[in-house]
Amino acid sequence: MFYYVLKYVLLGPLLKLAFRPRIEGLEHVPESGAAIVAGNHLSFSDHFLMPAVLKRRITFLAKAEYFTGPGLKGRLTAFFFRSAGQIPVDRSGKEAGQAAIREGLGVLSKDELLGIYPEGTRSHDGRLYKGKVGVAVMALKAGVPVIPCAMIGTFEAQPPGKIVPNLHPVVIRFGRPLDFSRYAGMENEKAILRAITDEIMYAILTLSEQEYVDEYAAVVKAQQAAATEKQRRFPRIPLS
């Protein structure tokens, strides 16, 4: 119930007023039945802008850290995310991927829309990174179409670390549903899962027109953080 209060009364109208998003291809999102909406992830605001423009309820898999903060602020944040249709997923440990798949399949089994960011994390530089194969596993196991989605302009509107968004034009673009029924029963084939995921990422890339990086975003982030830390601990001393 509170989801619809947020969508139509509180948060939704405010987001539309602030960002004035232009919506393209909304007719590609089915009016009923289970489907996966797979999008790029550029900004914290992506979690709320897409649900605000969709006619149907959509449930996202979100990192568990949003739900486990301490104190009153943490409890309010968790309540807000749950009310906005987010499901917490622990991204640490060996079982993280399987937990996400179980939660996603649970949503799809109820003939609902599932939102997922195949990159697994927000882009830190506005580029599109390699997708993880969990989206392919869920598409095959549930036998549902995947609708590619591109968020355009949200990185400029709210880049990493910025709390108050900038006023910047935003486009939300949906592509034609991708049907992978030809691969039914092959969800354990690694090569098939990689091919499906790459096809999804290519569809997102075509819609978003981002620069593509054939590496996982989390790996690149970790490498850059390590390099920054190394530079901090061992600064170069200029020779003179």
N, C-alpha and C positions, 0 to 999 in steps of 0.2 A: 504493500500500500504506500509506504513512504517513498518507494522508488518513483512512483508516479507523481507524488507531491513534489519531489525534487525535479523531476523531468518537466512537468507542465506548469508548476507554480513558482518554485524557488530558483533552482540552479539553471534549468534549461533556458528560460527567458533571459536571464542575466548573461549567459554565455553567448546567446544569439545576438544580444544587443552589443556586447563588448567586441566580439570577433566578426560579426556579420558574415558567417561562413557561406560560401557558395557551394551548393550541393550538385554533383553531377553523377548520373548513372544510378540514381536511387531505385529506378525500376528494376535493377538487377538483383535487388534484395527480395527474396520470396516473402509473400505476405503471410505464409503459414508453413509449418514443417521445419524440421531440423536443418541447420546449415552452419557452416563455419565462416566467419568473416575474418580474414587474415590481412593484417595491415602492417605498414611500417610504423616505427615508434620513435618520434622525434622529441616529444615533450610530455611533461606531467599532465598537461591539459588534454592530451589525446584521450585519456580515460573517460573524460566527461563530455567532450565535444561530439564524439561519434554517437554515444547514446542519445544525446540531445537532439540529433537530427533524424534518427531512425524512428519509424513509426512503431516498430515492435520493441519489446524489451530485449536487451542483449546482456549476457553475463560474461564478464572477463575473468581470466585467470590472472591474479595479481600476486606480487611477491609478499610473503608472509610478514615481512618487516613493517608493512603498512598497518598490520593488525596487532602488533605486539609491543607497541610503544608504552613506556611507563607512565603512571599517574593518570590524572584526569584527561590531559591532552591526548594521551595514548588511547584511552577508552573512547573518547569522542571521535578520534580519527578512525578507529576500528568501526565504530557505529556508522560513521559517514560512508566508509568504503563498502560496508555490507549493504547499506541502504541504497547505494548507487549501483548495486548489482555486481560486486566484485567477490571473488572467491579466493581465500588465501592459499598459496601454494609455497611450501618450503623448497627453496631452490638449492639447498645444500645437501650433500651426501649422495650415496649411490641410488637411493630410492626416489630422489627428487623428480626425475623425469617420469617414472611410473606413477607417482602420486598425481602429477599434473594431468597425465592421460586419464587416470581413473576419474578425476574430478570433471574433466572435459566431457568424457563419455556419459557421465551422469547427467550433465546438462542436456546433451544431445538426445539422450533417451527419453526426455520429456518433450521432444519436438520443439525445442527452443533454439534461439540463436546463441552461438558461442563465439566470443571475440578472443582472438589470440594474436600475439606479436611473435612471429616465427624467429625473429632475431634474438629473442630471449631477454633483451634489455634495451634501454633507450640508447639511441645513437648519440654519441658524445660530440660529434662533429658534423652532423647533418647528412652523412653519407649512409647508404644502404649496405648492410652487412649480411653475410651468409646466414641462411635460415637453418634452424634445428629441425630434425625430422619428426618431432612429436606431432606436428600438425598433419603430416602425411599418415602417421599411424592412426590418429583419430578419424581422419577422413575415410580411411579404408575400413576400419573396424565398425564405424557407425554407418557406413554407406551413404555419406552425405556430400553435397557439393561444397566447394570452397569459393567464396566470393572475395576476390582481391580488393583491397582498399588502400588508397594513398591519402595520407594527411600531408597537405602542402601548406607551408607557411607557419606551422605551429612551432618549428624550431626557432624562427625569428621572433615569434610572439612570446615564447617562454623558453629560452634556452636553459640548459642545465644550470642549476644553482640560483636561478631567478625566481623569486617568490611571487611578485606582482607582475602579471603579464604586460607586455607592450601591446599597444593597439596596432595590429598588423593584419592585413587581409589574409584569410584562410580559405583554402579550397579542400573539400572532402570529396574524393572521386572514387566511385565504385565501378568495378569492371564486371564483365560477363562471368557467370558462374563457371567454375572449372569442374568437369565431370571426370572422376577417376574410377568409374565402375569397371573399366576394362582391366583394372588391376585387382579386382575383388579376390580376397583370400591370399594375397601376397604381402600382407603386412609384416611378415618376418624376413622379407628379402631386403637386405640392406641397399643393394643397388637400385631397387625399385623405389624405396623410400627416399633415397637421395635424388633420384630423377624427378619424383613428384614434388619434393620440396623445392628443387631448383626451378621447376616450371612455375610454381606459385610465386617464388621470389622474382622470376623474370616478369610475370604479370604485374606484380607490384611495382617493379622498376619501370616498366613501360608506362604505367599510370603516373608515377611520381617524378620521373625523369631525373632521379638522383644519380650521383656517381656511385658505382657499385664496388665493393671491396670483398674479395673472395676469402675472407677470414671471419671468424666469429668475433662479434663485437666485444664480448667479455674478455677474450684473449688479448685483443688489441688494447683494451682499457688497462688490463693488468700489466702488459708490457710497458705502456706509457707511464703508468704509476711507478713501476719499478725503476724506470729510467730517471724519472723525476726525483725519486728518493735517493738514488745513487748520486745524482748531481748535487743534491742538497748535502749529502754526507761527505762527498769528496769533490768539492768545487775546484774547478780548474784555476790555477794561479797563473796569471799572465806573466810571461817572461819579458823582462825589460833590461 
